[in-house]
Amino acid sequence: DPPSPLRGRLGTRKRVAWAAPVPLVEVRTIARALGCTINDVVMSVVAGTLGRYLRDLGHDTTGVVVRAAVPVNLRPADEPPCLGNRFGLAFVELPIGMRHPLERLYAVRQSMRELKDSRQPAAAFVVLSALGYLPAPVQGLAVDTLSRKASAVVSNVPGPRERLYLCGRPIDEMYFWVPQSGDIGLGISVLTYVDEVLFGLVADRTLLPEPHRIVDAFAAEFERLLLLTVLGAAHA
């Protein structure tokens, strides 16, 4: 990935931040209106969020594209629940230099469609599985090589569709923190819970000391995309 404030020498402390929930119906409305998936919408908003954050810091993002390492579930849909992980990695291009929300969404949609037809996640699963049998120095070299391909880890997880309770009290919101390896210092989590989409972020404090600024940009970028979608539908 190209040099940017998202990459650099990591420290030993993390900071977390999270945004106010976004109604799932709004995300689904955008996806249906523009012929995209919910994942396309989420990834395009993430790209816009990172671009806005870097520009607010005074960095020129014109033409800049970074990649996000995205875990991909490789289990068949009809497989019974069992222990252990079975996932590959896809490296999704995030056109953070595109300022127009619709242009950015269609670029992300195209990138995601190309990944669906590729064998990249399955190949990554084979590599990750083989790493466990290799000497530690080789493992470290492989992890560093993989981590240089991305500036962030982004994980989109479908959560419970029904509200859960703990000791008789309803759980209003859920968040999870994405683990990072190598020199990746930014993890972005997206969780669908009941009828809301929850956005969380964990960042290396040395690289990104104010993660709340990224979270604030997420809400603003989503509102821009939603407004343009509604205005386009009204005009049509």
Rosetta silent file (secondary structure, phi, psi, omega in degrees, C-alpha in Angstrom):
SEQUENCE: DPPSPLRGRLGTRKRVAWAAPVPLVEVRTIARALGCTINDVVMSVVAGTLGRYLRDLGHDTTGVVVRAAVPVNLRPADEPPCLGNRFGLAFVELPIGMRHPLERLYAVRQSMRELKDSRQPAAAFVVLSALGYLPAPVQGLAVDTLSRKASAVVSNVPGPRERLYLCGRPIDEMYFWVPQSGDIGLGISVLTYVDEVLFGLVADRTLLPEPHRIVDAFAAEFERLLLLTVLGAAHA
SCORE:     score description
SCORE:     0.000 S_00000001
   1 L     0.000  152.531 -179.815    0.000    0.000    0.000 S_00000001
   2 L   -67.946  154.520  177.114    1.137    3.590   -0.582 S_00000001
   3 L   -61.700  138.854  177.386    2.652    5.566    2.315 S_00000001
   4 L  -164.158  167.433  176.180    0.051    7.420    4.377 S_00000001
   5 L   -61.361  -11.677  178.303   -0.655    8.358    8.015 S_00000001
   6 L   -76.931  -14.265 -177.991   -2.538    5.053    8.209 S_00000001
   7 E  -123.780  152.376  179.362    0.759    3.189    8.050 S_00000001
   8 L   156.698 -172.728 -179.886    3.965    3.519   10.062 S_00000001
   9 L   -70.873  128.325 -175.564    5.833    2.286   13.076 S_00000001
  10 L   -87.856  153.240  173.665    3.407    0.960   15.670 S_00000001
  11 L   -97.404 -154.231 -176.819    3.385    1.608   19.393 S_00000001
  12 L  -117.854    1.768 -177.651    2.119   -0.622   22.190 S_00000001
  13 L  -121.794  149.675  179.823   -1.204    1.018   23.049 S_00000001
  14 E  -116.780  156.247  171.194   -4.579    1.032   21.332 S_00000001
  15 E  -130.533  146.093 -178.362   -7.492    3.419   21.329 S_00000001
  16 E  -122.890  155.309  175.409  -11.080    2.610   20.451 S_00000001
  17 E  -154.478  157.606  179.078  -14.059    4.623   19.263 S_00000001
  18 E  -148.732  152.382 -176.397  -17.515    3.814   17.958 S_00000001
  19 L   -97.520  164.500  173.269  -20.267    5.604   16.085 S_00000001
  20 L   -65.351  144.958 -178.807  -23.963    5.944   16.794 S_00000001
  21 L   -58.084  145.683  176.236  -25.943    3.062   15.236 S_00000001
  22 E  -107.365  130.941  179.979  -27.135    3.455   11.647 S_00000001
  23 E   -59.204  128.817  179.907  -30.614    2.085   10.800 S_00000001
  24 H   -61.542  -33.269 -178.859  -30.248   -1.083    8.726 S_00000001
  25 H   -62.128  -32.930  178.815  -33.288   -0.113    6.657 S_00000001
  26 H   -70.584  -41.529  177.804  -31.406    2.958    5.389 S_00000001
  27 H   -63.968  -43.327 -179.995  -28.382    0.888    4.372 S_00000001
  28 H   -65.516  -35.810  178.694  -30.652   -1.652    2.669 S_00000001
  29 H   -63.100  -43.993  177.805  -32.532    1.140    0.883 S_00000001
  30 H   -61.135  -45.529 -178.002  -29.304    2.497   -0.606 S_00000001
  31 H   -60.907  -45.009 -178.479  -28.243   -0.982   -1.701 S_00000001
  32 H   -69.274  -40.111 -177.402  -31.556   -1.726   -3.417 S_00000001
  33 H   -67.268  -33.129 -174.321  -31.849    1.684   -5.052 S_00000001
  34 H  -106.858    6.881  176.472  -28.346    1.586   -6.517 S_00000001
  35 L    68.607   38.358 -178.054  -28.106   -2.104   -7.360 S_00000001
  36 L  -122.695  175.334  172.071  -25.433   -2.876   -4.768 S_00000001
  37 L   -96.318  164.441  175.627  -25.031   -5.149   -1.787 S_00000001
  38 H   -60.277  -37.632  178.952  -25.082   -3.987    1.807 S_00000001
  39 H   -64.084  -38.535  176.557  -21.380   -4.859    1.977 S_00000001
  40 H   -59.007  -45.200 -178.857  -20.693   -2.614   -1.037 S_00000001
  41 H   -61.697  -46.809 -177.833  -22.398    0.276    0.737 S_00000001
  42 H   -61.756  -46.826 -177.037  -20.480   -0.291    3.967 S_00000001
  43 H   -66.875  -34.433  178.464  -17.078   -0.558    2.243 S_00000001
  44 H   -68.595  -36.869  177.397  -17.691    2.569    0.166 S_00000001
  45 H   -68.214  -38.087  175.668  -18.579    4.534    3.296 S_00000001
  46 H   -60.336  -43.636  178.704  -15.412    3.227    4.973 S_00000001
  47 H   -61.353  -44.880  178.195  -13.393    4.435    1.968 S_00000001
  48 H   -63.840  -35.917  178.967  -15.028    7.857    2.137 S_00000001
  49 H   -62.785  -48.097 -178.709  -14.422    8.013    5.874 S_00000001
  50 H   -66.525  -38.235  178.127  -10.681    7.371    5.561 S_00000001
  51 H   -63.716  -44.602  179.208  -10.380    9.833    2.683 S_00000001
  52 H   -63.147  -41.847 -179.836  -12.151   12.589    4.589 S_00000001
  53 H   -60.568  -45.773 -178.673  -10.025   11.939    7.674 S_00000001
  54 H   -66.983  -38.324  178.082   -6.754   12.204    5.726 S_00000001
  55 H   -67.256  -35.517  176.386   -7.861   15.376    3.943 S_00000001
  56 H   -63.799  -26.459  176.434   -8.801   16.937    7.282 S_00000001
  57 L   -82.626   -3.680  178.342   -5.210   16.274    8.328 S_00000001
  58 L    95.703   14.973 -178.365   -4.000   18.196    5.264 S_00000001
  59 L   -97.808  140.806  177.898   -3.047   15.246    3.043 S_00000001
  60 L   -82.408  121.406 -177.817   -3.762   15.149   -0.664 S_00000001
  61 L  -107.492   10.990 -176.926   -5.740   12.007   -1.507 S_00000001
  62 L   -56.362  120.385  177.496   -6.186   12.650   -5.226 S_00000001
  63 L    73.485    6.460 -175.860   -6.072    9.325   -7.025 S_00000001
  64 L   -82.737  132.593  175.167   -5.067    7.456   -3.865 S_00000001
  65 L  -128.089  125.126  174.705   -6.274    3.873   -3.440 S_00000001
  66 E  -114.191  167.633  179.947   -5.489    1.820   -0.341 S_00000001
  67 E  -116.027  148.294  174.150   -6.412   -1.762    0.422 S_00000001
  68 E  -116.403  133.342  173.630   -8.260   -3.311    3.322 S_00000001
  69 E   -81.227  118.355 -175.256   -7.710   -6.897    4.390 S_00000001
  70 E  -116.682  117.164  175.145  -11.206   -8.359    4.711 S_00000001
  71 E   -63.808  136.265 -179.228  -11.796  -11.773    6.318 S_00000001
  72 E  -121.954  123.079  178.919  -14.028  -13.956    4.141 S_00000001
  73 E   -69.479  126.204 -178.798  -16.016  -16.850    5.591 S_00000001
  74 L  -106.502    5.691  178.754  -15.318  -20.026    3.603 S_00000001
  75 L   -76.656  139.106  173.621  -17.760  -22.318    5.388 S_00000001
  76 L   -61.447  148.009 -176.515  -20.697  -23.612    3.313 S_00000001
  77 L   -62.821  -28.735 -176.830  -23.995  -22.053    4.327 S_00000001
  78 L   -95.056    8.134 -179.858  -25.474  -25.439    5.212 S_00000001
  79 L   -76.009  132.621  179.014  -22.547  -26.609    7.365 S_00000001
  80 L   -62.292  150.281  177.825  -23.508  -27.273   11.018 S_00000001
  81 L   -58.981  137.215  178.550  -21.914  -24.956   13.620 S_00000001
  82 L  -153.907  164.198 -178.294  -18.533  -26.196   14.818 S_00000001
  83 L   -75.394  161.110  177.147  -15.428  -24.900   16.526 S_00000001
  84 L    96.983  155.843  179.064  -12.446  -23.450   14.691 S_00000001
  85 L  -100.008  145.290  172.774  -11.979  -20.772   12.061 S_00000001
  86 L  -142.577   85.200 -178.540  -12.236  -21.280    8.338 S_00000001
  87 E  -141.711  151.526  173.266  -11.692  -17.988    6.599 S_00000001
  88 E  -109.667 -175.285  178.483   -9.551  -16.505    3.883 S_00000001
  89 E  -123.300  136.191  172.433   -8.480  -12.943    3.227 S_00000001
  90 E  -117.460  137.785  178.522   -9.527  -10.651    0.402 S_00000001
  91 E  -101.649  103.035 -173.624   -7.682   -7.415   -0.264 S_00000001
  92 E   -93.136  130.716  178.003  -10.357   -4.885   -1.193 S_00000001
  93 E   -77.820  130.216  178.197   -9.396   -1.665   -2.939 S_00000001
  94 E  -113.836  106.787 -178.003  -10.700    1.450   -1.206 S_00000001
  95 L   -78.050   75.702 -174.402  -10.677    4.507   -3.522 S_00000001
  96 L   -69.167  -14.046  178.593  -10.223    7.046   -0.746 S_00000001
  97 L   -81.764  -12.417  178.534   -9.343    9.734   -3.304 S_00000001
  98 L   -82.734  118.362 -176.205  -12.844    9.681   -4.825 S_00000001
  99 L   -87.612  -28.313 -177.317  -14.886   12.373   -3.127 S_00000001
 100 L   -77.624  122.402 -175.257  -18.239   11.790   -4.815 S_00000001
 101 H   -57.079  -40.371 -177.446  -20.141    9.129   -2.824 S_00000001
 102 H   -71.743  -42.754  177.321  -21.868    7.552   -5.839 S_00000001
 103 H   -59.356  -41.975 -179.740  -18.734    7.377   -7.950 S_00000001
 104 H   -67.207  -40.171  179.951  -16.925    5.786   -5.020 S_00000001
 105 H   -62.314  -44.797 -178.869  -19.721    3.287   -4.399 S_00000001
 106 H   -67.694  -33.062  176.439  -19.736    2.052   -7.988 S_00000001
 107 H   -66.741  -41.299  178.089  -15.935    1.701   -7.936 S_00000001
 108 H   -67.026  -40.482  178.733  -16.131   -0.376   -4.757 S_00000001
 109 H   -59.023  -43.132  179.243  -18.966   -2.467   -6.218 S_00000001
 110 H   -63.417  -43.106  179.405  -16.839   -3.293   -9.256 S_00000001
 111 H   -62.675  -41.315 -179.658  -13.874   -4.227   -7.060 S_00000001
 112 H   -67.464  -37.331  178.833  -16.039   -6.464   -4.877 S_00000001
 113 H   -65.405  -39.700  178.726  -17.547   -8.227   -7.901 S_00000001
 114 H   -65.298  -36.573  179.063  -14.093   -8.992   -9.267 S_00000001
 115 H   -67.691  -34.827 -179.534  -13.047  -10.437   -5.904 S_00000001
 116 H   -62.685  -29.456 -178.824  -16.097  -12.716   -5.799 S_00000001
 117 L   -91.785    0.184 -177.801  -14.927  -14.340   -9.034 S_00000001
 118 L   -98.639  168.904  177.367  -11.325  -14.727   -7.851 S_00000001
 119 L  -102.838   16.487 -175.463   -9.648  -17.451   -5.816 S_00000001
 120 H   -58.733  -49.445 -179.532   -7.873  -14.962   -3.580 S_00000001
 121 H   -60.521  -42.982 -179.708   -9.686  -15.829   -0.300 S_00000001
 122 H   -64.588  -40.330  178.497   -9.229  -19.576   -0.791 S_00000001
 123 H   -64.337  -40.018  178.502   -5.561  -19.130   -1.651 S_00000001
 124 H   -64.109  -36.626  178.204   -5.067  -16.970    1.449 S_00000001
 125 H   -62.398  -41.403  178.381   -6.697  -19.700    3.570 S_00000001
 126 H   -62.926  -43.263 -179.953   -4.192  -22.252    2.271 S_00000001
 127 H   -64.074  -46.344 -178.792   -1.296  -19.897    3.063 S_00000001
 128 H   -63.863  -37.670  179.053   -2.590  -19.107    6.552 S_00000001
 129 H   -66.644  -38.480 -178.372   -3.141  -22.805    7.283 S_00000001
 130 H   -71.412  -25.867 -176.844    0.369  -23.693    6.131 S_00000001
 131 H   -59.666  -33.965 -177.216    1.962  -20.988    8.297 S_00000001
 132 L   -63.920  -17.091 -178.332    1.239  -22.975   11.450 S_00000001
 133 L  -101.328    1.271 -176.139    3.618  -25.709   10.314 S_00000001
 134 L  -100.489  157.901  177.145    6.524  -23.409    9.429 S_00000001
 135 L   -59.907  153.361 -176.415    9.375  -22.163   11.674 S_00000001
 136 H   -55.263  -43.658  179.207    8.720  -18.949   13.584 S_00000001
 137 H   -59.260  -38.493  179.414   11.114  -16.789   11.467 S_00000001
 138 H   -69.402  -38.170  176.988    9.297  -17.860    8.292 S_00000001
 139 H   -59.311  -46.792 -179.202    5.932  -17.166    9.926 S_00000001
 140 H   -60.986  -41.153  179.143    7.040  -13.640   10.834 S_00000001
 141 H   -64.418  -41.582 -179.468    8.268  -12.968    7.299 S_00000001
 142 H   -66.716  -42.330  179.466    4.997  -14.197    5.793 S_00000001
 143 H   -63.546  -42.228  178.477    2.858  -12.126    8.174 S_00000001
 144 H   -62.697  -39.470  179.412    4.912   -9.005    7.420 S_00000001
 145 H   -63.740  -44.474  179.193    4.544   -9.621    3.685 S_00000001
 146 H   -65.961  -40.936 -175.806    0.774   -9.969    3.966 S_00000001
 147 H   -69.271  -24.995  178.178    0.391   -6.953    6.230 S_00000001
 148 L   -72.243  -11.712 -179.949    2.245   -4.695    3.776 S_00000001
 149 L   -82.152   -8.847 -174.139   -0.540   -5.312    1.273 S_00000001
 150 L  -141.162  157.167  176.638   -3.124   -3.438    3.354 S_00000001
 151 L  -104.518   -9.853 -178.446   -3.563   -0.325    5.473 S_00000001
 152 E  -159.398  161.287  169.037   -6.417   -1.657    7.602 S_00000001
 153 E  -109.423  126.864  179.228   -8.406   -4.725    8.532 S_00000001
 154 E  -122.594  124.042 -178.598  -12.144   -4.366    7.923 S_00000001
 155 E  -125.152  123.978  179.207  -14.552   -7.032    9.155 S_00000001
 156 E  -111.387  113.309 -171.848  -18.282   -6.998    8.454 S_00000001
 157 E  -120.042  127.948  172.915  -20.130   -9.520   10.631 S_00000001
 158 E   -76.383  118.961 -178.495  -23.862  -10.346   10.637 S_00000001
 159 L   -95.046 -169.373 -179.096  -24.918  -10.372   14.283 S_00000001
 160 L   -60.200  139.517  178.100  -28.069  -11.625   16.032 S_00000001
 161 L   -86.670  -18.666  177.072  -31.341  -10.657   14.367 S_00000001
 162 L  -109.023  146.299 -179.201  -33.230  -10.813   17.644 S_00000001
 163 L   -65.184  135.618  178.591  -32.410   -8.659   20.661 S_00000001
 164 L   -99.133  160.483 -178.077  -30.354  -10.471   23.292 S_00000001
 165 E  -130.112  148.459  177.043  -30.590  -10.095   27.066 S_00000001
 166 E  -131.179  116.528 -178.476  -28.076  -10.313   29.882 S_00000001
 167 L    55.443   36.860  176.605  -29.373  -10.844   33.444 S_00000001
 168 L    84.356   -3.269 -179.233  -32.794   -9.726   32.273 S_00000001
 169 E  -106.192  138.295 -179.124  -31.575   -6.485   30.733 S_00000001
 170 E   -70.840  141.385  174.436  -31.680   -5.878   26.956 S_00000001
 171 L   -88.045  112.864 -175.100  -28.378   -5.473   25.117 S_00000001
 172 L   -79.782  -41.816 -176.511  -28.807   -2.248   23.142 S_00000001
 173 L  -139.162  152.671  176.608  -25.548   -2.210   21.174 S_00000001
 174 L  -132.681  144.288  175.243  -22.683   -4.596   20.391 S_00000001
 175 L  -141.844  152.306  173.827  -19.157   -3.920   19.140 S_00000001
 176 L  -135.464  153.868 -175.976  -16.142   -6.067   18.475 S_00000001
 177 L  -108.902  123.940 -174.353  -12.503   -5.128   17.990 S_00000001
 178 L   -76.411  126.302  175.345  -10.707   -6.422   14.914 S_00000001
 179 L   -72.685  146.966  177.523   -7.292   -7.997   15.588 S_00000001
 180 L  -123.479  152.844  178.751   -4.409   -6.809   13.437 S_00000001
 181 L  -124.940  164.387  177.749   -1.122   -8.496   12.525 S_00000001
 182 L    61.838 -133.652 -177.104    2.224   -7.271   11.304 S_00000001
 183 L  -105.187   24.560  174.777    2.400   -3.498   10.889 S_00000001
 184 E   -85.122  123.386 -174.882   -1.333   -2.871   10.374 S_00000001
 185 L  -111.812    9.518 -176.900   -2.472   -0.407   13.011 S_00000001
 186 E  -132.560  126.105  176.310   -6.121    0.136   12.104 S_00000001
 187 E  -125.006  128.005 -178.732   -9.041   -2.257   12.578 S_00000001
 188 E  -118.552  128.017 -178.968  -12.594   -1.394   11.540 S_00000001
 189 E  -116.980  137.956  176.153  -15.554   -3.499   12.618 S_00000001
 190 E  -127.958  120.357 -176.666  -19.076   -3.428   11.214 S_00000001
 191 E  -125.073  128.719  174.156  -21.745   -5.445   13.026 S_00000001
 192 E   -93.986  118.422 -177.528  -25.395   -5.855   12.077 S_00000001
 193 E  -130.908  119.342 -176.796  -27.465   -6.267   15.234 S_00000001
 194 L    57.819 -103.223 -177.830  -31.289   -6.525   15.157 S_00000001
 195 L  -124.822   28.542 -179.020  -32.170   -3.590   12.870 S_00000001
 196 E  -135.053  156.733  174.501  -29.029   -1.455   13.172 S_00000001
 197 E  -111.638  124.931 -174.145  -25.501   -1.302   11.763 S_00000001
 198 E  -111.983  128.329 -174.759  -22.803   -0.662   14.374 S_00000001
 199 E  -112.689  121.609  178.983  -19.428    0.808   13.411 S_00000001
 200 E  -128.369  160.967 -175.227  -16.403    0.405   15.687 S_00000001
 201 E  -147.742  136.079  171.773  -12.719    1.164   15.371 S_00000001
 202 E  -125.936  130.601 -172.650   -9.526    0.170   17.158 S_00000001
 203 E  -137.318  150.141  173.302   -6.346    2.030   16.268 S_00000001
 204 E   -67.525  128.859 -174.348   -2.722    2.206   17.243 S_00000001
 205 L   -66.854  -28.578  179.282   -2.348    5.308   19.413 S_00000001
 206 L   -68.337  -41.030 -178.276    0.974    6.269   17.836 S_00000001
 207 L   -81.028  -46.287 -172.961   -0.469    6.342   14.317 S_00000001
 208 L  -128.410   81.046 -175.150   -4.035    7.480   15.008 S_00000001
 209 L   -71.344  -15.766 -177.666   -4.242    9.266   18.351 S_00000001
 210 L  -125.481   70.253 -176.797   -7.775   10.601   17.706 S_00000001
 211 H   -63.391  -21.345  179.839   -9.873    7.705   16.390 S_00000001
 212 H   -63.776  -24.921  178.636  -13.092    9.562   17.200 S_00000001
 213 H   -68.197  -34.862  176.082  -12.372   11.848   14.236 S_00000001
 214 H   -69.149  -41.763  179.147  -12.600    8.845   11.910 S_00000001
 215 H   -61.581  -42.901  178.604  -15.820    7.744   13.597 S_00000001
 216 H   -62.677  -37.542  179.136  -17.337   11.209   13.158 S_00000001
 217 H   -67.308  -30.423  179.035  -16.421   11.123    9.471 S_00000001
 218 H   -61.184  -47.252 -179.580  -18.228    7.779    9.076 S_00000001
 219 H   -62.024  -42.597 -178.485  -21.561    9.305   10.087 S_00000001
 220 H   -65.467  -41.900 -179.132  -21.048   12.302    7.790 S_00000001
 221 H   -68.703  -37.252  177.940  -20.126   10.158    4.764 S_00000001
 222 H   -65.346  -41.561 -179.923  -23.081    7.843    5.258 S_00000001
 223 H   -63.731  -36.898  177.281  -25.480   10.796    5.459 S_00000001
 224 H   -63.037  -46.660 -179.848  -24.051   12.201    2.202 S_00000001
 225 H   -63.419  -42.852  179.600  -24.583    8.895    0.411 S_00000001
 226 H   -63.703  -43.029 -179.540  -28.099    8.515    1.802 S_00000001
 227 H   -62.325  -45.100  179.955  -29.034   12.083    0.803 S_00000001
 228 H   -64.948  -36.457  178.726  -27.793   11.635   -2.766 S_00000001
 229 H   -66.168  -44.842 -179.474  -29.659    8.345   -3.058 S_00000001
 230 H   -65.778  -42.174  179.237  -32.926    9.882   -1.800 S_00000001
 231 H   -65.290  -38.242  178.144  -32.562   12.937   -4.042 S_00000001
 232 H   -65.613  -40.371  178.582  -31.857   10.722   -7.038 S_00000001
 233 H   -66.459  -39.490  179.168  -34.930    8.607   -6.339 S_00000001
 234 H   -65.852  -40.149  179.794  -37.085   11.709   -5.945 S_00000001
 235 H   -66.691  -40.369  179.384  -35.775   13.153   -9.214 S_00000001
 236 L   -64.638    0.000    0.000  -36.409    9.858  -11.049 S_00000001
